[in-house]
Every structure is written in C-alpha cells, then in structure tokens.
Amino acid sequence: MNALNLFKLAEAIRFNESLPIPVKWKRATTVTGISKRTGGLIGGKIGHILLMEDWGGRTRGEFLCGAEIKNPFAHQMLNMSERDVEASKRERVTCKKCLAVAERMKNNGAA
C-alpha cells in the first residue's frame, strides 16, 4: 500500500471515530440487489451510517438518514453481518444526511 492510500485510510478511520454515535454502527451502502449474471453486489456509492443497535427512535438495520432499503433480503445478507463492523469504518462515511442527523441527535441528547 502506498503512502497516499495509507494516508486516506488513516484519515477515514480518524473521521469515522470522531462521529458522535454512542451505539454500534458500521459504514454501508444501499443494496438494490445481486447481479444474476455475475453474482456481484448492485449497490450505491454513498457511504451511510448503518445502525447495528437501536438509537434515538431508529432501529437496528436502518440507515441513520432513513435511506430506503430497496431489497430487504440483500440488505440483510450483505449489510447486517456483525463480522465486518470495524473493517467497514476503513472507508469514510460520505452521506451528508447521515452526518447531519448524527450531529442533530448528539445536540438533542438522543442516546
């Protein structure tokens, strides 16, 4: 891994650790399905905050911003694994709505 990639990795981890979320969460993207041809994931590009525990009126398995889960089966199979919670945080959360909701909930004392 080159120096630039190491820098980006470190920056993503630092940024994600700074998020004011007091429950277990992971970075995930929306999943619309699985390709019949390749078996690969068909998903979004935006990195959302996916709650792995209930928090402030939101339930486990929801995106913090309320992004629609279009394929519940694929979402369950690909996003809800507990194994990769920490590994998912190696990529920066990019959803502006998730970040705004997290900040708003912190300021309102939701926990």
C-alpha positions in Angstrom: 0.0 0.0 0.0 1.5 3.4 -1.0 1.7 6.4 1.3 -1.3 8.1 -0.3 -3.5 5.1 0.3 -2.2 4.8 3.9 -3.0 8.5 4.5 -6.6 8.1 3.1 -7.1 5.0 5.3 -5.9 6.8 8.4 -8.0 9.9 7.6 -11.1 7.8 7.1 -10.6 5.9 10.3 -10.0 9.1 12.2 -13.0 10.8 10.7 -15.4 7.9 11.4 -14.1 7.5 15.0 -15.0 11.2 15.6 -18.7 10.7 14.8 -20.9 11.2 17.8 -22.7 7.8 17.7 -22.9 6.0 21.0 -24.2 2.7 19.7 -22.6 0.0 17.4 -22.8 1.1 13.8 -21.0 0.4 10.5 -20.4 2.1 7.2 -22.6 0.6 4.5 -24.1 1.4 1.1 -27.7 0.8 -0.1 -28.1 -2.6 -1.8 -30.6 -2.8 -4.7 -29.8 -6.5 -5.4 -27.4 -9.1 -6.7 -26.5 -9.4 -10.3 -27.9 -12.6 -11.9 -25.0 -12.6 -14.4 -22.1 -12.1 -12.1 -23.5 -12.7 -8.6 -22.0 -9.3 -7.6 -23.5 -6.7 -5.4 -25.5 -3.9 -7.0 -25.4 -1.0 -4.7 -25.0 2.7 -4.1 -21.8 4.6 -3.9 -22.6 6.8 -0.9 -21.3 5.6 2.5 -24.1 5.7 5.0 -24.2 5.1 8.8 -26.0 1.8 9.3 -27.2 1.2 12.9 -26.3 -2.1 14.4 -28.3 -1.2 17.5 -31.4 0.8 18.2 -30.8 4.5 18.8 -33.0 7.6 19.3 -36.2 6.2 17.7 -34.3 4.4 14.9 -34.0 0.7 14.9 -31.2 -1.8 14.2 -30.7 -2.3 10.4 -31.8 1.2 9.4 -29.6 3.8 7.8 -29.4 6.8 10.1 -30.6 9.2 7.3 -33.6 7.0 6.5 -32.4 5.9 3.1 -34.7 3.4 1.6 -33.9 -0.3 1.8 -35.0 -1.4 -1.6 -34.1 -5.1 -1.3 -34.5 -6.3 2.3 -33.1 -9.8 1.6 -29.9 -8.5 0.0 -29.6 -5.8 2.7 -29.8 -8.5 5.4 -27.4 -10.8 3.8 -24.8 -8.2 2.8 -25.0 -5.3 5.2 -26.1 -6.8 8.5 -23.1 -9.0 9.2 -21.5 -8.3 12.6 -18.2 -9.6 11.4 -17.1 -6.6 9.5 -18.3 -3.7 11.7 -14.8 -2.3 12.4 -13.5 -3.1 8.9 -16.3 -1.1 7.4 -15.0 2.0 9.1 -11.9 2.0 6.9 -13.9 3.9 4.4 -15.2 7.3 5.2 -18.9 8.0 5.8 -19.9 10.3 3.0 -23.7 10.6 3.4 -24.3 14.3 4.3 -27.8 13.4 5.7 -26.4 10.7 8.0 -23.8 13.1 9.3 -26.3 15.9 9.8 -28.7 13.5 11.7 -25.9 12.2 13.9 -24.9 15.8 14.8 -28.5 16.8 15.4 -29.2 13.7 17.6 -26.0 14.4 19.6 -27.1 18.0 20.2 -30.6 16.9 21.3 -29.1 14.3 23.7 -30.6 11.2 22.0 -28.9 8.1 23.2 
